[in-house]
Amino acid sequence: MARLRSATDLGKKRQSILSRRDPSKPCVTICSGTGCHALRSDQVAEAFSREISSNGLRAKVDIRRTGCHGFCERGPIVVIFPEETCYLGIKPEDVPEIVSTTLVKKQLVERLLYKDAEGKKVALEGEIPFYKHQRRMVFGSNRLIDPKSIDDYIALGGYSALAKALFEMSPEEVLQTVKQANLRGRGGGGFPAGVKWETTRNAPGDIKYVIVNADEGDPGAFMDRSLLEGNPHSVIEGLIIGAYAIGSREGYVYVRQEYPLAVSNLTVALKQAHGYGLLGKNILGSGFDFDVIIHRGAGAFVSGESSALMTAIEGIVGEPRPKYIRTAVSGIREKPSNLNNVETWANIPLIIDKGAGWFTSIGTEGSKGTKIFSLVGKVNNTGLVEVPMGMTLREIIYDIGGGIRQGKKFKAVQTGGPSGGCLPESLLDLPVDFDALTEAGSMMGSGGMIVMDEDNCMVDVARYFTEFLADESCGKCIPCRAGTEQMVTILNRICDGEGESGDIELLEEISEVVQDASLCALGQTAPNPVLSTIKYFRDEYVAHIEQKRCPAKVCKALISYYIDPEKCTACGICLRNCPVEAISGGKNLVHVIDQDKCTKCNTCFEVCPTRFDAVVKISGEPVPAAVPSGTEVVRKKGKQE
Amino acid sequence: MSKVRLNIDGKGVEAEKGMTILEAARNAGIDIPTLCYHEKLAPYGACRFCTVEISRNGKGKDGKTRLVTACVYNVEDGLIVKTNSPKVVKIRKMLLELMLASAPVLSELAKEYGIEKSRFKAEVTQCILCGLCVRYCAEVKGADAITFVGRGTKRRVAFIDEVVSTGVCMDCRECFSVCPTGKIPRETDGAFFEGLTVQDVLARTRGR
């Protein structure tokens, strides 16, 4: 690898890469992000390689294994350029047909295309509703590049923002541009990145650090992971630009050990950037030196908190410290240390390249640019979505997410990860914006978005997230450690049907102190799931406590299973599948559940054929008595079919 | 050293720049209760018992006051500190009630705040995880014989057998006298301090 010694060298490099590439040459891209990888996209890629060779097309078709495209629900995803024909859910056995039909005959394989709700087929990736309503400026390059190829990144104009910063702008100008762009931190707090940079830049000391926070640990969230896996150079380029503006010569990427593909792609990317002289001494001949160290985290959620992350980098247990003196002033080894999240850094090259004015033209008054969300839960289209700030929750869930699964009724959406809040249907038109979400009792967080339907019990949901946070609390300060523990105890007893009057008020009383007195943001935000569900779904708490009823029929202690004798056809399916032999009955005899034996595992409810729907869940009312033995209704099998 | 002037509970107080609110208050004879603070140790900010309400010139940002821990927050010119505001008292009472569930030995201290009985249940360990023993052993003695193990609700204090067995901690026993609940001496020596008074608890955290 030849070092690039100037901005001109970088430009020439780009030209030479482009000159060897023919945009009209077919290229099969196979998503190799974590979701598609889990669905064996590696085997799909190998099948393409074999099939293309055996058809004698090796010289005529390129193959590229790209980063995550976002529509993980429907992986493995294959997109064939230059048309950008998109095939979803591809298995190795589909490959010969794709090669012979699309690559050889230039025709579509209809059965592998996206089908919308009305059965209409969509051939182009960008036309699929899931993608059509997005604005993918940070995440969009993932589908175009092989994350292990720096040339792919440079071909798209990669590192030109770095060259612009180094040769056309002073560090002060770079800083001012980021400040003017009003880029707010994508990791949770939404603190203005430019202001943070300025604090570190102005803090006394020669040694300063810049750090990438890739300790994403929210259940169901994977946007930082996919960005780091799919486009590592965009994060590295942002980090180098930040280091230049701040006056740092050493950076860290704190990445979870549980993200092996991110670590591996990042390692390759750093090595390549070094080889090209984009890292190390005298970057692009500018005289600016900068290097990056990867620190693999051991996987504690609390280590995503800035002071805990920095002590973890020092090799000490990751526990937060009081931050009345900010880490931007005193961080790693008490040196000024600027920490930003993966997505924040990936925005930097775009802002430098296109200017603050361009960036501020997107979004709302207080929240500029786009945000990537992990859209998961009970929506039809799950995956990673990038939308301009200000888009409403309804547009994200219905237009992009395709609405609720199985035509069920929407109940709540939880934004912001485990310590976010649950927002009800009445707030679906809320624009996604840092301040609007906080105002509503939730938060932007790092971009988790979990959709829930009528089958979710909101008390159970609050219990799940509070339990997660109690488990992930480092235990250093009393309100977070003991407060969340007691909140879990109370939530457990409510779900177990042992809630007492006054429990809601007690939860609120503890919550207030945990919010006000906890040491770090984990504790300060830990009561959000409880407080938001009490605020918007108080009736569910009341039903659990006063009527011993779980309206969503989720909490095991409050539900019973019952077989409707009018609907039972004595088919025997539930009887055979019951793991504890709690169902009696026989051929032509209506089946009956022995309530004493039943463990409420839900198996009978799931296996009872939908055309019978004989197994029902009951909550808050007594189970109808079974008919006396010997007088069971006798049914002919299949009578009602 | 330059001086700063602040107001604590209505009293004008002069303090050195770089001092914490706690130091300034105690110098001026105003008591702020602490449990994890010790004069010989670096401030830790874990028990949150020294939480105070601050504002600047009568109002904070957006006219709101802030709740900060006095043991780590540095004094500022014009700072107005309330050490016993209703919010502060509410926090201390809840903290005590939470602690009392696992450390009933603190009942005398709890009574001082009007708490006769905790509404909570927890495993009784008689330890509030203030970390005084751990930090004293590390920072003052340099022995590192005691440590925290586990995370969150599973967090416990433990002697490190490998260190203890070298004999380094045999005759020191200084951690006995810093433990506010008497857990350490009880479990190592059987010498449990029965009937702890409020003064016992608070005095031992102050290293006097």
Boltz contact constraints between the chains, C-beta under 6 A:
constraints:
  - contact:
      token1: [A, 322]
      token2: [B, 45]
      max_distance: 6.0
  - contact:
      token1: [A, 322]
      token2: [B, 72]
      max_distance: 6.0
  - contact:
      token1: [A, 324]
      token2: [B, 73]
      max_distance: 6.0
  - contact:
      token1: [A, 471]
      token2: [B, 152]
      max_distance: 6.0
  - contact:
      token1: [A, 473]
      token2: [B, 152]
      max_distance: 6.0
  - contact:
      token1: [A, 474]
      token2: [B, 151]
      max_distance: 6.0
  - contact:
      token1: [A, 475]
      token2: [B, 151]
      max_distance: 6.0
  - contact:
      token1: [A, 475]
      token2: [B, 152]
      max_distance: 6.0
  - contact:
      token1: [A, 475]
      token2: [B, 155]
      max_distance: 6.0
  - contact:
      token1: [A, 476]
      token2: [B, 46]
      max_distance: 6.0
  - contact:
      token1: [A, 477]
      token2: [B, 46]
      max_distance: 6.0
  - contact:
      token1: [A, 477]
      token2: [B, 48]
      max_distance: 6.0
  - contact:
      token1: [A, 478]
      token2: [B, 47]
      max_distance: 6.0
  - contact:
      token1: [A, 478]
      token2: [B, 48]
      max_distance: 6.0
  - contact:
      token1: [A, 478]
      token2: [B, 95]
      max_distance: 6.0
  - contact:
      token1: [A, 479]
      token2: [B, 48]
      max_distance: 6.0
  - contact:
      token1: [A, 482]
      token2: [B, 98]
      max_distance: 6.0
  - contact:
      token1: [A, 485]
      token2: [B, 153]
      max_distance: 6.0
  - contact:
      token1: [A, 486]
      token2: [B, 120]
      max_distance: 6.0
  - contact:
      token1: [A, 513]
      token2: [B, 91]
      max_distance: 6.0
  - contact:
      token1: [A, 513]
      token2: [B, 94]
      max_distance: 6.0
  - contact:
      token1: [A, 516]
      token2: [B, 67]
      max_distance: 6.0
  - contact:
      token1: [A, 517]
      token2: [B, 48]
      max_distance: 6.0
  - contact:
      token1: [A, 517]
      token2: [B, 51]
      max_distance: 6.0
  - contact:
      token1: [A, 517]
      token2: [B, 91]
      max_distance: 6.0
  - contact:
      token1: [A, 519]
      token2: [B, 45]
      max_distance: 6.0
